[in-house]
Amino acid sequence: MLLDPRLNGLLELAGAGSRLGESEKDGMVFNHYVNGPDSKFTKMGWHTDGLRDIFYGQKLNPMLNVGIHLNNLEPENGGLRIIPGTHKQGIYQMLFRKKYFLDHDEDAEEIAVIPEVGDLTVHDGRLWHRVAQSNVIGEQSRRRVIYIPIIAGKYAPKNENSPTVFYQRFAGIVK
């Protein structure tokens, strides 16, 4: 799938020197959510993906998240919420507008991304975004999406021996 030449048409959106980050950042990620009584991770709090560059001591570079959606979603299914325009915010707002991963509340400016199966979406990783919890339970709550990053900046591949990023060690406590 990553070899499909149509994906190359998206690279210019992130600027010169952009590439698919198949072995960088988190690489290609397959998210599969089902809201149920035993679910452990049903939502993700507000965050920007730019925080990672700061933790790596790097310049904040463009990063786009390409989503390939495998389910039809309605707002009650939860899913991606973004705050438009926040990719243009200053560094202070990027760091302190919200409490990273701890804030889950709706924002008056947020919009829900409501895809249909097969849709491809692109959002800037510097946007404030979150994954809202589904209001429904069981099969009708199923959300599946594949994310592929488009990144710029210094090439920094990761592999199975790469260390876990410091802030990801706290993932178990931010529910």
LINWO-V333267 format. One record per residue. RES is the residue in one small letter. PHI is phi in whole degrees, 0 to 359 (none if undefined). PSI is psi in whole degrees, -180 to 180 (999 if undefined). Layout:
RES & PHI & PSI
RES & PHI & PSI
//
This chain:
m & none & -40
l & 291 & -15
l & 272 & -4
d & 297 & 120
p & 298 & -19
r & 295 & -28
l & 294 & -29
n & 298 & -27
g & 296 & -19
l & 275 & -18
l & 300 & -38
e & 297 & -21
l & 296 & -28
a & 264 & -5
g & 102 & 179
a & 301 & 142
g & 78 & 11
s & 284 & 156
r & 205 & 161
l & 288 & 131
g & 268 & 53
e & 297 & -26
s & 235 & 21
e & 235 & 165
k & 53 & -123
d & 262 & 1
g & 66 & -156
m & 280 & 129
v & 241 & 133
f & 252 & 113
n & 260 & 134
h & 222 & 108
y & 247 & 137
v & 223 & 124
n & 275 & 120
g & 209 & 175
p & 297 & -25
d & 257 & 8
s & 296 & 136
k & 258 & -31
f & 227 & 90
t & 255 & -10
k & 206 & 164
m & 226 & 130
g & 290 & 171
w & 303 & 138
h & 196 & 168
t & 237 & 150
d & 280 & -11
g & 293 & -22
l & 304 & -35
r & 301 & -45
d & 301 & -41
i & 295 & -43
f & 296 & -30
y & 278 & -2
g & 71 & 29
q & 250 & 164
k & 297 & 145
l & 288 & 111
n & 254 & 158
p & 300 & 143
m & 211 & 127
l & 247 & 144
n & 253 & 118
v & 263 & 119
g & 254 & 131
i & 248 & 114
h & 264 & 131
l & 252 & 5
n & 220 & 151
n & 284 & 138
l & 233 & 149
e & 241 & 164
p & 306 & -34
e & 290 & -13
n & 280 & -1
g & 75 & -147
g & 101 & -167
l & 294 & 131
r & 234 & 138
i & 231 & 157
i & 251 & 104
p & 304 & 143
g & 85 & -14
t & 287 & -7
h & 289 & -12
k & 259 & 4
q & 290 & 161
g & 284 & 171
i & 297 & -37
y & 298 & -47
q & 295 & -35
m & 294 & -34
l & 274 & -33
f & 234 & 4
r & 300 & -36
k & 220 & 166
k & 274 & 111
y & 311 & 126
f & 64 & -12
l & 267 & -34
d & 281 & 124
h & 240 & -8
d & 294 & 150
e & 300 & 149
d & 247 & 139
a & 301 & -26
e & 265 & -6
e & 288 & 152
i & 233 & 149
a & 269 & 137
v & 270 & 116
i & 242 & 86
p & 273 & 163
e & 252 & 157
v & 307 & 132
g & 92 & -11
d & 294 & 146
l & 247 & 126
t & 240 & 154
v & 227 & 127
h & 227 & 147
d & 287 & 127
g & 294 & -14
r & 278 & -9
l & 292 & 148
w & 288 & 127
h & 213 & 161
r & 210 & 172
v & 244 & 113
a & 283 & 146
q & 288 & 145
s & 290 & 141
n & 272 & -6
v & 248 & 162
i & 238 & 150
g & 83 & -155
e & 306 & -39
q & 291 & -10
s & 268 & -5
r & 302 & 128
r & 230 & 125
r & 230 & 130
v & 211 & 142
i & 255 & 129
y & 247 & 134
i & 235 & 125
p & 278 & 143
i & 250 & 122
i & 230 & 163
a & 229 & 172
g & 100 & -169
k & 298 & 136
y & 292 & 125
a & 219 & 78
p & 291 & 153
k & 237 & 159
n & 214 & -174
e & 297 & -16
n & 261 & 0
s & 291 & 142
p & 291 & 152
t & 290 & 135
v & 298 & 139
f & 313 & -53
y & 290 & -21
q & 287 & -15
r & 292 & -15
f & 262 & 7
a & 303 & -34
g & 291 & -19
i & 260 & -7
v & 255 & 82
k & 249 & 999
//
